[in-house]
């Protein structure tokens, strides 16, 4: 495994007649995935030009990392984005700008405006631009929701038992719908939707990574959800693969294997705090350091039931295989964040082992 987590399948399969993208536009270029994807694509000699777009200016460090990519400061909710695509003769658009947490001002309403209206404007611009041939959408496994009656594995044809009614999950369902609409109106455009599992790693800041970094982690009494994760570098690898391959369709993207929430807490050396589901919201509100970690209903469901996807289509059709398993991705997050164990995991495992032995003896 190399340090960048690149897959041997990152590049297009030489056995297929693939037309490489020549001009790629990446939205959300100042976010983690958008910025690092721009940097990777800019290093690819097969791509003539990379245009990085965001409503805010990148830091000097990020701008340097983007290399030969051209940065354009633009809000994708503004019709100006159509001019950028048309004048740049863009053939491939990677939409990585959807945000999972509300901006500092405006709250939930501002987030929905940013996510949904931005996608509508961007896809309308793609529809009008004759040069566009590929659209890659970074979506999320959250579109499946979490429920006590969920299937063991969600396939791409599954749907949520209770469709999310709000938040990032609802936005993502709507954005996927607009992307598929673009594909119907312009069938010559290959629309690729990547439903990424919950991402984790040493550098990426997510609600899950902040939640599991708390010294004391509140959990729902009687529940031990199954977690399927995706290393941040594998998320980048999948986006890069989709950009270069031009393979249309919807793909679940996640690491192999699962870990239980109890295992994750133990591996991180945190202290679990089992509470009733109704109290989890209040406990989280008291513990959170910033307002961005506040739990919504979808996250509460995830912390109760978890979520695991079938990724065979990702491997067989998209031709991408993550380098990290779920457990390896989580352990890299723990190492990279330098999480000091509150309780020595070896001691916990020893106590667990003795408890199991006692239980077995009493059972006999």
Secondary structure, DSSP 8 states (H G I E B T S, - for coil): --TT---TTSS--TTS-----SEEEEESTTSHHHHHHHHHHHT-TT-SEEEEEESS---HHHHHHTTT-EEEE--TTSTHHHHHHHHTT--EEEE----SS--TTTHHHHHHIIIIIHHHHHHHHHHH-TT--EEEEEEEGGGG---TT--SSB-TT---SS---SHHHHHHHHHHHHHHHHHHHTTTSEEEEEEE-EEE-SS---HHHHHTTSSEEEEETT---EE-EEEHHHHHHHHHHHHHH---EEEEE--SS-EEHHHHHHHTT-EEEEE-HHHHHHHHHHH-SSGGG---HHHHHHHHHEE-B--HHIIIII----SS-HHHHHHHHHHHHT---SS-HHHHHHHHHHHHHHHHHHH-
